[in-house]
Amino acid sequence: MPVLNALKQASYWANQGAITVCVACVLAMLGISFTGFVYTIFTGGALSWTYSLARVFLPWIGLISITIAFYHGEHVAMTVLVKLLPQVVVRATAIACLAVIAVFAVMLVWYGWQFFLNARQTYMVSAHIQIPQYYTAIAVPITGAVTLLHLVHGVSLLEHQMTPDAAYVDGALRGTTGDET
């Protein structure tokens, strides 16, 4: 299964990239907010654009963090319910969940790409800071593409779900974090 291993590797690296993007966006938001705070302390006035500029990073954080949660199996974190239900019901529910996630991811890519192509507006943060809507719009199809890539982990979880010795670490199967070669 070299193709599945390559997809798992790509999923691992896409997850690392998603984490990096989310951390960078949070740090940028904090930096902008802190700049406004320091400016207010030293001058007594406020920078009107700091709040608006910091908000630009929220769609990226919100959308890309979905893929991180999915990668780590946090999308259906109902451990108690899973332990109470019969394995057949758990497996059928997991398959249905993965199918719905796949459809949702395809819709994010399809409609998100159309949204990106038609993004024509400019977000006016201030007279000198203007951000094209493309910046926010591209986060939608990227989220769908990364989610589709992460589906390989959901398939792996289904394959190993019936084996009692499957070792889970942080919500993901051991050996699926890019360590295999």
C-alpha positions as CSV (number, residue, x, y, z in Angstrom):
1,M,0.0,0.0,0.0
2,P,2.6,2.6,-1.0
3,V,-0.1,5.0,-2.2
4,L,-1.9,4.9,1.1
5,N,1.4,5.5,2.9
6,A,2.3,8.4,0.6
7,L,-1.2,9.9,1.3
8,K,-0.7,9.5,5.0
9,Q,2.7,11.2,4.8
10,A,1.1,14.1,2.8
11,S,-1.7,14.3,5.3
12,Y,0.9,14.5,8.2
13,W,2.8,17.3,6.5
14,A,-0.5,19.1,5.6
15,N,-1.4,18.9,9.3
16,Q,1.9,20.3,10.3
17,G,1.4,23.2,7.8
18,A,-2.1,23.8,9.1
19,I,-0.8,24.0,12.7
20,T,1.9,26.4,11.6
21,V,-0.6,28.6,9.8
22,C,-3.0,28.7,12.8
23,V,-0.2,29.5,15.2
24,A,1.1,32.3,12.9
25,C,-2.4,33.7,12.6
26,V,-2.9,33.7,16.4
27,L,0.5,35.3,16.9
28,A,-0.3,37.9,14.3
29,M,-3.6,38.7,16.0
30,L,-2.0,38.9,19.3
31,G,0.8,41.1,17.9
32,I,-1.7,43.5,16.3
33,S,-3.8,43.7,19.5
34,F,-0.7,44.2,21.7
35,T,0.5,47.0,19.4
36,G,-2.9,48.7,19.8
37,F,-2.7,48.2,23.6
38,V,0.8,49.6,23.9
39,Y,-0.1,52.6,21.6
40,T,-3.1,53.3,23.8
41,I,-1.0,53.2,27.0
42,F,1.8,55.5,25.7
43,T,-0.3,58.0,23.8
44,G,-3.8,57.8,25.4
45,G,-5.3,57.5,21.9
46,A,-6.4,54.4,20.1
47,L,-5.4,53.0,16.8
48,S,-8.8,52.5,15.0
49,W,-7.5,49.8,12.6
50,T,-6.0,47.2,15.1
51,Y,-9.3,45.5,15.9
52,S,-10.4,45.3,12.2
53,L,-7.0,44.0,11.1
54,A,-6.8,41.4,13.8
55,R,-10.3,40.1,12.7
56,V,-9.0,39.3,9.3
57,F,-7.2,36.3,10.7
58,L,-10.3,34.7,12.3
59,P,-11.5,32.9,9.2
60,W,-8.1,31.3,8.7
61,I,-8.0,30.1,12.3
62,G,-11.5,28.9,12.3
63,L,-11.4,27.0,9.0
64,I,-7.9,25.6,9.1
65,S,-8.3,24.4,12.8
66,I,-11.2,22.2,11.6
67,T,-8.7,20.1,9.6
68,I,-6.4,19.8,12.6
69,A,-9.2,18.6,14.8
70,F,-10.3,16.1,12.1
71,Y,-6.7,14.8,11.7
72,H,-6.6,14.0,15.5
73,G,-10.0,12.4,15.5
74,E,-11.6,15.1,17.5
75,H,-14.6,15.5,15.2
76,V,-16.5,12.7,16.8
77,A,-15.1,12.6,20.3
78,M,-17.9,10.7,21.9
79,T,-15.9,8.0,23.7
80,V,-18.6,7.1,26.2
81,L,-21.2,6.5,23.6
82,V,-18.8,4.5,21.4
83,K,-18.1,2.2,24.4
84,L,-21.8,1.6,25.0
85,L,-22.9,0.8,21.4
86,P,-22.3,-2.5,19.7
87,Q,-19.3,-2.5,17.3
88,V,-21.5,-2.9,14.2
89,V,-23.4,0.3,15.0
90,V,-20.1,2.1,15.8
91,R,-18.6,1.0,12.6
92,A,-21.7,1.9,10.5
93,T,-21.9,5.3,12.2
94,A,-18.1,5.9,11.6
95,I,-18.6,5.1,7.9
96,A,-21.6,7.4,7.6
97,C,-19.6,10.1,9.4
98,L,-16.7,9.8,7.0
99,A,-19.0,9.9,4.0
100,V,-20.7,13.1,5.3
101,I,-17.3,14.6,6.0
102,A,-16.1,13.7,2.5
103,V,-19.2,15.3,0.9
104,F,-18.7,18.4,3.0
105,A,-15.0,18.6,2.1
106,V,-15.9,18.3,-1.6
107,M,-18.5,21.0,-1.3
108,L,-15.9,23.2,0.5
109,V,-13.5,22.7,-2.4
110,W,-16.1,23.2,-5.1
111,Y,-18.1,26.1,-3.8
112,G,-15.1,27.6,-2.0
113,W,-13.2,27.7,-5.3
114,Q,-16.1,29.5,-6.9
115,F,-16.3,31.9,-4.0
116,F,-12.5,32.6,-4.3
117,L,-12.8,33.2,-8.1
118,N,-15.7,35.6,-7.6
119,A,-14.1,37.5,-4.7
120,R,-14.0,41.1,-5.9
121,Q,-14.4,43.1,-2.7
122,T,-11.7,44.8,-0.7
123,Y,-11.8,44.8,3.1
124,M,-11.1,48.4,4.2
125,V,-9.2,48.2,7.5
126,S,-8.1,51.8,7.3
127,A,-7.4,54.4,4.5
128,H,-3.9,52.8,4.1
129,I,-4.6,49.2,4.9
130,Q,-6.8,47.4,2.4
131,I,-7.0,43.6,2.1
132,P,-8.5,41.9,-0.9
133,Q,-11.3,39.4,-0.2
134,Y,-9.2,36.7,-2.0
135,Y,-7.1,36.5,1.2
136,T,-10.1,35.2,3.2
137,A,-11.9,33.4,0.4
138,I,-9.0,31.0,-0.4
139,A,-9.2,29.6,3.1
140,V,-12.4,27.8,2.2
141,P,-11.2,25.5,-0.6
142,I,-7.9,24.9,1.2
143,T,-9.8,23.7,4.2
144,G,-11.8,21.3,1.9
145,A,-8.6,20.0,0.2
146,V,-6.8,19.3,3.5
147,T,-9.9,17.7,5.0
148,L,-10.1,15.4,1.9
149,L,-6.4,14.5,2.4
150,H,-7.0,13.7,6.1
151,L,-9.7,11.2,5.2
152,V,-6.9,8.6,4.8
153,H,-6.7,8.6,8.6
154,G,-10.4,8.0,8.9
155,V,-10.1,5.1,6.6
156,S,-7.2,3.7,8.6
157,L,-9.2,4.0,11.8
158,L,-12.0,2.0,10.2
159,E,-9.5,-0.7,9.1
160,H,-8.1,-1.1,12.5
161,Q,-11.2,-0.5,14.5
162,M,-12.2,-4.1,14.9
163,T,-8.7,-5.2,16.2
164,P,-8.5,-5.0,20.0
165,D,-4.8,-4.3,20.0
166,A,-5.0,-1.0,17.9
167,A,-2.9,1.5,19.8
168,Y,-4.3,5.0,19.8
169,V,-2.2,8.0,20.7
170,D,-3.8,11.5,20.9
171,G,-6.8,10.3,18.9
172,A,-4.8,9.0,16.0
173,L,-3.5,5.5,15.4
174,R,0.1,5.0,16.3
175,G,2.2,4.7,13.1
176,T,0.0,7.1,11.1
177,T,1.8,10.3,12.0
178,G,4.3,10.2,9.2
179,D,6.8,7.9,11.0
180,E,6.4,5.0,8.7
181,T,8.7,4.7,5.7
